[in-house]
């Protein structure tokens, strides 16, 4: 139970930190949707972002960079990101 609460606190803190970056964004921004996608899944790829949010592959990479997600694959192509 203690480990679960610790993980919940980590996810909540990470979500709050990402939501702070949304201040001053346009109302049509896809960043809030990306935040929810990242919180709901342990790892997201550009293809997942494209499918869920309806962006282009380059747009998906740009959105992931704006949120400062941790790149977990160590590759230039077929990248995947996770939360810090």
Secondary structure, 3 states (H helix, E strand, C coil): CHHHHHHHHHHHHHHHHHHHCCCCCCCCCCHHHHHHHHHHCCCEEHHHHHHHHCCCHHHHHHHHHHCCCEECCCCCCCCEEECC
